[in-house]
Amino acid sequence: MLRGALWAVMPRNLGFSEGVKDGFCAATYGVRHTPGLEIFLGGPVLGPRSSSRACAVVVWGRKPSAAKGERFAAKRGLPLLRLEDGFLRSFGTGNFFPPLSLVVDSTGIYYDSTAPSSLESLIQSETDLLGGLRDSVAKARELILTHRLSKYNHAPDLVQGQLRGGANRRVLVVDQTAGDLSVRLGGADEATFFTMLRAARDENPDATIYVKTHPEVAAGRKKGYLATVLEDDRTVILREPVNPLSLIEKMDRVYVVSSTMGFEALLAGKSVTCFGMPWYAGWGATDDRQLCSRRSQARTVDELFAAAYFHYTRYLNPETHRRGTIFDVIDWLIRQRDMAARWPGRTIAVAFPMWRRMNLSPLLSLFPDRVLFSRDAKCAASHDPGRGDSLVFWGAHIPPALSGLAERTGATLVRMEDGFVRSVGLGSDFIRPLSLVLDRAGIYFDPSQPSELEEILNLHAFSPGDLARARKVREMIVSSGVTKYNIEPRQAALWPAAGREVVLVPGQVEDDASIRLGCLDVRTNLDLLRAARTVHPEAFIVYKPHPDVMSRNRRGRIAVQTARAFADHVETDLSVVSCIEACDVVHTMTSLAGFDALLRGKRVVVYGRPFYSGWGLTEDRVPMVRRTRRLALDELVAGALIHYPIYWDWTLRGYSTCEAILRQIVASRDALAASEHLERLRSGYFRRQIRRATVIARALMQAVASKRPS
């Protein structure tokens, strides 16, 4: 399902190698729908019926299903390319996470020692594998070891108590799943694993032997070769998932048949004995119990690393969804690991409507089984929350029963709200978000108490890197005209101001919490217009109603004739960005338009206490005594747009950056505008109600399906 759906929104004409005019034929459905395959290959992927335009046939490794493609290529006289996941693939397994790296082999495939592969030929050649790459190889190796990165990166680190105490040496014996192709094609079988275990015990009489089974075996989905081995005074069976490098770090020696953990152990500087013939064996870096006559070149671990991870593997840049480098993937994986560590426990979301559950569930954890939804605090209590768990609710008001539950259990209360750069389309139209804020201290629009954003802006020491990123983000937003919702047309304002000062008054949803909690005397759109006219009696005042109010989804609409008692023009068509760019000053209660105006260097007068006031950048009619720090604009941007929100990539199913989401919003908005779908997203009350009903129906069907027995 993931292969057919997630990559549907990826750009189909980006990242292709210059000069590629033909496509690549994939004879099987599974290969054809590998997420991102067109980007990895550098050209379009075709079905069998379009094979006349193909320059090669692609198959998946040496799987039985590859036979169909092999016959197809032989019959048509086309070259054959074998694909396999890269060595740094993704955060989690392929069922949920698309690949970030791929190998494309025109000779064989790296785990098949019975025949040459492009990787083997490269290592065996006279090529200077480190030429021009020494610094990059050293940097990548250090990052992988420091952050303990592997093919999959969702397993927890080894914890104290999983290994036996004492001063004995530790030896790791790595089991694999029965039927693993790399075992048979690495010249091994079931007996090889027992031979390896006996050798590990005999060759290390003073050591404790740790047998690491495959996580699929512990989960009951597959069988392992050493699954029947029992623990004794010298043998420990490690069945639970664990980060490979965190385990390897604690070992003195590692025994493998063909597992990639053997090469990861080499990277960590461990002695490795191979009983099979994996791709990294036979080059003098390992203690080999088999020989391969084709492998006679002596290579260092760094050379093997460069060959496999730099020359042989292709990478996706998760920021741009184009071809990238190993460092692009490393950065992405580090971010996912950091976010997983930030929210380590379960997330119990309380009182969320069904449509919002569907739109928010993936954003709340990289582990789907750790996200639970409850209709109220009583239901949340049935999940037995504890320390490390989060009780998430929408907005600023804490339900009393939920507060009591948090006090009794030690679970953390977390407020949720949309991010400042949200989506293409309104949240009230059930458009899924690209950013959220999750705040354990308060919430940014409630000035009655501190929030994590306020703490960041008050206390964080912004680095030169922070400020450089903030400047780039600000420039991207200004040049592309990005706003929170991005549905209104961007055109130059042609107001008949006739040389008068232009004052923009952005309307707001009047029952919005930011007004209820952040405003004193001026609390309605009419009050705001009246105040602006008082300060600027001769100015040309433009009133811009809020999109949610214009859509009739939220309260705050005032009659046009009433507005015109104070405003010279009521703007209902142009985007707020077009209005800001054409004005001299903005008067606002707490609107995000005030922040948008600051980004564009405009003067901003504030009658409430939004997150961007009180830092010396706005003219504040209501003081904020807690905000004593004077901020530069880029410091405000760094806090509000880089450090505070979380950003989500729906295609890659992972946490992204502000810059990447800005690019996605611009691409999506411009594509919708070019196809005239942006106007349909924005207008048509009944059309939008149908769309909302469709989302609710989909959420109901998803909820019913999730309750069916598997």
Secondary structure by P-SEA (a helix, b strand, c coil): cccccccccccccccccccccbbbbbccccccccccccccccbbbbcccccccccbbbbccccccaaaaaaaaaaabbbbbbbbbcccccccccccccccbbbbbccccccccccccaaaaaaacccccccccaaaaaaaaaaaaaacccccccccccccccccccccbbbbbbbbccccaaaaaacccaaaaaaaaaaaaaacccbbbbbbccccccccccccccccccccccbbbbcccccaaaaaaaccbbbbcccaaaaaaaaabbbbbbccccccccccccccccccccccccccaaaaaaacccccbbbbcccccccccaaaaaaaaaaaaaaaaacccbbbbccccaaaaaacccccccccccbbbbccaaaaaaaccccccccccccccccaaaaaaaaaccbbbbbbbbccccccccccccccccbbbbbccccccccccccaaaaaaacccccaaaaaaaaaaaaaaaaaccccccccccccccccccccbbbbbbbcccccccccccccccccaaaaaaaaaaaccccbbbbbcccccccccccccccccccccccccccccccaaaaaaaccbbbbcccaaaaaaaaabbbbbbccccccccccccccccccccccccccaaaaaaacccccbbbbcccccccccaaaaaaaaaaaaaaaaaacccccccccaaaaaaaaaaaaaaaaaaaaaaaccc
